[in-house]
Amino acid sequence: MSITSIINIMKVTQGNIFCRVVWSFRIVLRCGRLIMIQKIID
């Protein structure tokens, strides 16, 4: 996919899907870090 097509899709969906993907990715990273820290402590 080219950058222009991605921008067009974001314009059509108003970036809602993109924001959801980014936020879900951040939540997964945070949960992963917490699990890793707990494993290291244990």
C-alpha distance matrix in Angstrom:
0.0 3.8 6.7 8.4 6.5 6.9 10.4 11.2 10.7 12.8 15.3 15.7 16.4 18.1 16.2 18.5 16.2 14.6 18.2 19.4 17.0 18.0 21.6 21.7 20.3 23.0 25.7 24.9 25.2 28.5 29.9 29.1 30.9 33.8 34.2 34.1 36.7 38.9 38.8 39.8 42.6 43.9
3.8 0.0 3.8 5.5 5.4 6.5 8.8 10.1 10.9 12.6 14.4 15.6 16.8 17.9 16.3 19.2 17.5 15.5 18.8 20.7 18.6 19.0 22.7 23.4 21.9 24.1 27.1 26.7 26.7 29.7 31.6 30.8 32.3 35.3 36.0 35.8 38.1 40.5 40.6 41.4 44.1 45.6
6.7 3.8 0.0 3.8 5.5 5.1 6.2 8.6 9.9 10.5 12.3 14.3 15.4 15.7 14.0 17.3 16.2 13.7 16.7 19.1 17.3 17.1 20.7 22.0 20.6 22.4 25.5 25.6 25.3 28.1 30.3 29.8 31.0 33.9 35.0 34.8 36.8 39.4 39.8 40.4 42.9 44.7
8.4 5.5 3.8 0.0 3.8 5.4 5.0 6.1 8.6 9.8 10.5 12.4 14.3 14.6 13.9 17.3 16.7 14.8 17.8 20.3 19.0 19.2 22.6 24.0 23.1 24.9 27.8 28.2 28.2 30.8 32.9 32.8 34.0 36.8 37.9 38.0 39.9 42.4 42.9 43.7 46.1 47.8
6.5 5.4 5.5 3.8 0.0 3.8 5.4 5.0 6.2 8.6 9.7 10.5 12.3 13.6 12.9 15.8 14.7 13.4 16.8 18.7 17.4 18.3 21.6 22.6 21.9 24.2 26.8 26.9 27.4 30.2 31.9 31.8 33.4 36.0 36.9 37.2 39.4 41.6 42.0 43.1 45.5 46.9
6.9 6.5 5.1 5.4 3.8 0.0 3.8 5.4 5.1 6.2 8.6 9.9 10.6 11.5 9.9 12.9 11.6 9.8 13.2 15.2 13.9 14.5 17.9 19.0 18.3 20.4 23.1 23.3 23.8 26.4 28.3 28.3 29.8 32.4 33.4 33.7 35.8 38.0 38.6 39.6 41.9 43.4
10.4 8.8 6.2 5.0 5.4 3.8 0.0 3.8 5.4 5.0 6.2 8.7 9.9 9.8 8.9 12.5 12.4 10.6 13.2 15.9 15.3 15.4 18.5 20.2 19.8 21.4 24.1 25.0 25.3 27.5 29.6 30.0 31.2 33.6 35.0 35.4 37.2 39.5 40.4 41.3 43.4 45.1
11.2 10.1 8.6 6.1 5.0 5.4 3.8 0.0 3.8 5.4 5.0 6.3 8.7 9.4 9.8 12.9 12.9 12.2 15.0 17.2 17.0 17.8 20.6 22.0 22.1 23.9 26.3 27.1 27.9 30.1 31.9 32.4 33.9 36.2 37.4 38.1 40.0 42.0 42.9 44.0 46.1 47.6
10.7 10.9 9.9 8.6 6.2 5.1 5.4 3.8 0.0 3.8 5.4 5.1 6.1 8.0 7.8 10.3 9.6 9.4 12.6 14.2 14.0 15.4 18.1 19.1 19.4 21.6 23.6 24.3 25.4 27.7 29.2 29.8 31.6 33.7 34.7 35.6 37.6 39.5 40.3 41.7 43.7 45.0
12.8 12.6 10.5 9.8 8.6 6.2 5.0 5.4 3.8 0.0 3.8 5.4 5.2 5.3 4.5 7.7 8.0 7.2 9.7 12.0 12.3 13.0 15.5 17.1 17.6 19.2 21.4 22.5 23.5 25.4 27.2 28.0 29.5 31.5 32.9 33.8 35.6 37.5 38.6 39.8 41.7 43.2
15.3 14.4 12.3 10.5 9.7 8.6 6.2 5.0 5.4 3.8 0.0 3.8 5.6 4.8 6.5 9.5 10.9 10.6 12.4 14.9 15.7 16.4 18.5 20.4 21.1 22.4 24.5 26.0 26.9 28.6 30.5 31.5 32.9 34.8 36.3 37.3 38.9 40.8 42.1 43.3 45.0 46.6
15.7 15.6 14.3 12.4 10.5 9.9 8.7 6.3 5.1 5.4 3.8 0.0 3.8 5.5 7.7 9.5 10.3 11.3 13.4 15.0 16.0 17.5 19.3 20.7 21.8 23.6 25.2 26.5 27.9 29.6 31.1 32.2 34.0 35.7 36.9 38.2 40.0 41.6 42.8 44.3 46.0 47.3
16.4 16.8 15.4 14.3 12.3 10.6 9.9 8.7 6.1 5.2 5.6 3.8 0.0 3.8 5.2 5.9 6.9 8.6 10.3 11.5 12.9 14.6 16.0 17.3 18.8 20.5 21.8 23.2 24.9 26.4 27.7 29.1 30.9 32.4 33.6 35.1 36.8 38.3 39.6 41.2 42.8 44.0
18.1 17.9 15.7 14.6 13.6 11.5 9.8 9.4 8.0 5.3 4.8 5.5 3.8 0.0 3.8 5.5 8.1 8.7 9.4 11.6 13.4 14.1 15.4 17.4 18.8 19.9 21.5 23.3 24.6 25.8 27.5 29.1 30.5 31.9 33.6 35.0 36.3 37.9 39.5 40.9 42.3 43.8
16.2 16.3 14.0 13.9 12.9 9.9 8.9 9.8 7.8 4.5 6.5 7.7 5.2 3.8 0.0 3.8 5.6 5.1 6.0 8.6 9.9 10.4 12.1 14.1 15.2 16.3 18.2 19.9 21.0 22.4 24.2 25.5 26.9 28.5 30.1 31.4 32.8 34.6 36.0 37.3 38.9 40.4
18.5 19.2 17.3 17.3 15.8 12.9 12.5 12.9 10.3 7.7 9.5 9.5 5.9 5.5 3.8 0.0 3.8 5.5 5.2 6.2 8.7 10.0 10.6 12.2 14.2 15.4 16.4 18.3 20.0 21.1 22.4 24.1 25.8 27.0 28.5 30.2 31.6 33.0 34.5 36.2 37.5 38.8
16.2 17.5 16.2 16.7 14.7 11.6 12.4 12.9 9.6 8.0 10.9 10.3 6.9 8.1 5.6 3.8 0.0 3.8 5.5 5.1 6.2 8.7 9.9 10.5 12.2 14.3 15.3 16.4 18.3 20.0 21.0 22.3 24.4 25.8 26.8 28.4 30.3 31.6 32.8 34.6 36.2 37.2
14.6 15.5 13.7 14.8 13.4 9.8 10.6 12.2 9.4 7.2 10.6 11.3 8.6 8.7 5.1 5.5 3.8 0.0 3.8 5.4 5.2 6.2 8.6 9.9 10.5 12.4 14.3 15.4 16.6 18.4 20.0 21.0 22.6 24.5 25.8 26.9 28.7 30.4 31.5 33.0 34.7 36.1
18.2 18.8 16.7 17.8 16.8 13.2 13.2 15.0 12.6 9.7 12.4 13.4 10.3 9.4 6.0 5.2 5.5 3.8 0.0 3.8 5.4 5.1 6.0 8.4 9.7 10.5 12.2 14.1 15.3 16.4 18.2 19.7 21.1 22.5 24.2 25.6 26.9 28.6 30.2 31.5 32.9 34.5
19.4 20.7 19.1 20.3 18.7 15.2 15.9 17.2 14.2 12.0 14.9 15.0 11.5 11.6 8.6 6.2 5.1 5.4 3.8 0.0 3.8 5.5 5.2 6.0 8.4 9.8 10.5 12.1 14.1 15.3 16.3 18.0 19.9 21.0 22.3 24.1 25.7 26.9 28.4 30.1 31.5 32.7
17.0 18.6 17.3 19.0 17.4 13.9 15.3 17.0 14.0 12.3 15.7 16.0 12.9 13.4 9.9 8.7 6.2 5.2 5.4 3.8 0.0 3.8 5.6 5.2 6.0 8.6 9.9 10.5 12.2 14.2 15.3 16.3 18.3 20.0 21.0 22.3 24.3 25.7 26.8 28.5 30.2 31.4
18.0 19.0 17.1 19.2 18.3 14.5 15.4 17.8 15.4 13.0 16.4 17.5 14.6 14.1 10.4 10.0 8.7 6.2 5.1 5.5 3.8 0.0 3.8 5.5 5.1 6.2 8.7 9.9 10.6 12.4 14.3 15.2 16.6 18.5 20.0 21.0 22.6 24.4 25.7 27.0 28.7 30.2
21.6 22.7 20.7 22.6 21.6 17.9 18.5 20.6 18.1 15.5 18.5 19.3 16.0 15.4 12.1 10.6 9.9 8.6 6.0 5.2 5.6 3.8 0.0 3.8 5.3 5.0 6.2 8.6 9.8 10.5 12.3 14.1 15.3 16.6 18.3 19.9 21.1 22.6 24.3 25.7 27.0 28.5
21.7 23.4 22.0 24.0 22.6 19.0 20.2 22.0 19.1 17.1 20.4 20.7 17.3 17.4 14.1 12.2 10.5 9.9 8.4 6.0 5.2 5.5 3.8 0.0 3.8 5.4 5.1 6.2 8.6 9.9 10.5 12.1 14.2 15.4 16.4 18.2 19.9 21.1 22.4 24.3 25.7 26.8
20.3 21.9 20.6 23.1 21.9 18.3 19.8 22.1 19.4 17.6 21.1 21.8 18.8 18.8 15.2 14.2 12.2 10.5 9.7 8.4 6.0 5.1 5.3 3.8 0.0 3.8 5.5 5.1 6.2 8.7 10.0 10.4 12.3 14.4 15.3 16.4 18.4 20.0 21.0 22.5 24.4 25.6
23.0 24.1 22.4 24.9 24.2 20.4 21.4 23.9 21.6 19.2 22.4 23.6 20.5 19.9 16.3 15.4 14.3 12.4 10.5 9.8 8.6 6.2 5.0 5.4 3.8 0.0 3.8 5.4 5.1 6.2 8.6 9.7 10.6 12.4 14.2 15.3 16.5 18.4 19.9 21.1 22.6 24.3
25.7 27.1 25.5 27.8 26.8 23.1 24.1 26.3 23.6 21.4 24.5 25.2 21.8 21.5 18.2 16.4 15.3 14.3 12.2 10.5 9.9 8.7 6.2 5.1 5.5 3.8 0.0 3.8 5.4 5.1 6.1 8.4 9.9 10.6 12.3 14.1 15.3 16.5 18.3 20.0 21.1 22.4
24.9 26.7 25.6 28.2 26.9 23.3 25.0 27.1 24.3 22.5 26.0 26.5 23.2 23.3 19.9 18.3 16.4 15.4 14.1 12.1 10.5 9.9 8.6 6.2 5.1 5.4 3.8 0.0 3.8 5.5 5.2 6.0 8.6 9.9 10.5 12.1 14.2 15.3 16.4 18.3 19.9 20.9
25.2 26.7 25.3 28.2 27.4 23.8 25.3 27.9 25.4 23.5 26.9 27.9 24.9 24.6 21.0 20.0 18.3 16.6 15.3 14.1 12.2 10.6 9.8 8.6 6.2 5.1 5.4 3.8 0.0 3.8 5.5 5.0 6.2 8.6 9.9 10.4 12.2 14.2 15.3 16.4 18.3 19.8
28.5 29.7 28.1 30.8 30.2 26.4 27.5 30.1 27.7 25.4 28.6 29.6 26.4 25.8 22.4 21.1 20.0 18.4 16.4 15.3 14.2 12.4 10.5 9.9 8.7 6.2 5.1 5.5 3.8 0.0 3.8 5.4 5.2 6.2 8.7 9.9 10.6 12.4 14.3 15.4 16.5 18.3
29.9 31.6 30.3 32.9 31.9 28.3 29.6 31.9 29.2 27.2 30.5 31.1 27.7 27.5 24.2 22.4 21.0 20.0 18.2 16.3 15.3 14.3 12.3 10.5 10.0 8.6 6.1 5.2 5.5 3.8 0.0 3.8 5.5 5.1 6.2 8.6 9.9 10.6 12.3 14.3 15.3 16.3
29.1 30.8 29.8 32.8 31.8 28.3 30.0 32.4 29.8 28.0 31.5 32.2 29.1 29.1 25.5 24.1 22.3 21.0 19.7 18.0 16.3 15.2 14.1 12.1 10.4 9.7 8.4 6.0 5.0 5.4 3.8 0.0 3.8 5.5 5.2 6.1 8.6 9.9 10.6 12.3 14.3 15.3
30.9 32.3 31.0 34.0 33.4 29.8 31.2 33.9 31.6 29.5 32.9 34.0 30.9 30.5 26.9 25.8 24.4 22.6 21.1 19.9 18.3 16.6 15.3 14.2 12.3 10.6 9.9 8.6 6.2 5.2 5.5 3.8 0.0 3.8 5.4 5.1 6.1 8.6 9.8 10.5 12.2 14.1
33.8 35.3 33.9 36.8 36.0 32.4 33.6 36.2 33.7 31.5 34.8 35.7 32.4 31.9 28.5 27.0 25.8 24.5 22.5 21.0 20.0 18.5 16.6 15.4 14.4 12.4 10.6 9.9 8.6 6.2 5.1 5.5 3.8 0.0 3.8 5.5 5.1 6.1 8.6 9.9 10.5 12.1
34.2 36.0 35.0 37.9 36.9 33.4 35.0 37.4 34.7 32.9 36.3 36.9 33.6 33.6 30.1 28.5 26.8 25.8 24.2 22.3 21.0 20.0 18.3 16.4 15.3 14.2 12.3 10.5 9.9 8.7 6.2 5.2 5.4 3.8 0.0 3.8 5.5 5.1 6.2 8.6 9.9 10.4
34.1 35.8 34.8 38.0 37.2 33.7 35.4 38.1 35.6 33.8 37.3 38.2 35.1 35.0 31.4 30.2 28.4 26.9 25.6 24.1 22.3 21.0 19.9 18.2 16.4 15.3 14.1 12.1 10.4 9.9 8.6 6.1 5.1 5.5 3.8 0.0 3.8 5.5 5.1 6.2 8.7 9.9
36.7 38.1 36.8 39.9 39.4 35.8 37.2 40.0 37.6 35.6 38.9 40.0 36.8 36.3 32.8 31.6 30.3 28.7 26.9 25.7 24.3 22.6 21.1 19.9 18.4 16.5 15.3 14.2 12.2 10.6 9.9 8.6 6.1 5.1 5.5 3.8 0.0 3.8 5.4 5.1 6.2 8.5
38.9 40.5 39.4 42.4 41.6 38.0 39.5 42.0 39.5 37.5 40.8 41.6 38.3 37.9 34.6 33.0 31.6 30.4 28.6 26.9 25.7 24.4 22.6 21.1 20.0 18.4 16.5 15.3 14.2 12.4 10.6 9.9 8.6 6.1 5.1 5.5 3.8 0.0 3.8 5.4 5.1 6.0
38.8 40.6 39.8 42.9 42.0 38.6 40.4 42.9 40.3 38.6 42.1 42.8 39.6 39.5 36.0 34.5 32.8 31.5 30.2 28.4 26.8 25.7 24.3 22.4 21.0 19.9 18.3 16.4 15.3 14.3 12.3 10.6 9.8 8.6 6.2 5.1 5.4 3.8 0.0 3.8 5.5 5.1
39.8 41.4 40.4 43.7 43.1 39.6 41.3 44.0 41.7 39.8 43.3 44.3 41.2 40.9 37.3 36.2 34.6 33.0 31.5 30.1 28.5 27.0 25.7 24.3 22.5 21.1 20.0 18.3 16.4 15.4 14.3 12.3 10.5 9.9 8.6 6.2 5.1 5.4 3.8 0.0 3.8 5.5
42.6 44.1 42.9 46.1 45.5 41.9 43.4 46.1 43.7 41.7 45.0 46.0 42.8 42.3 38.9 37.5 36.2 34.7 32.9 31.5 30.2 28.7 27.0 25.7 24.4 22.6 21.1 19.9 18.3 16.5 15.3 14.3 12.2 10.5 9.9 8.7 6.2 5.1 5.5 3.8 0.0 3.8
43.9 45.6 44.7 47.8 46.9 43.4 45.1 47.6 45.0 43.2 46.6 47.3 44.0 43.8 40.4 38.8 37.2 36.1 34.5 32.7 31.4 30.2 28.5 26.8 25.6 24.3 22.4 20.9 19.8 18.3 16.3 15.3 14.1 12.1 10.4 9.9 8.5 6.0 5.1 5.5 3.8 0.0
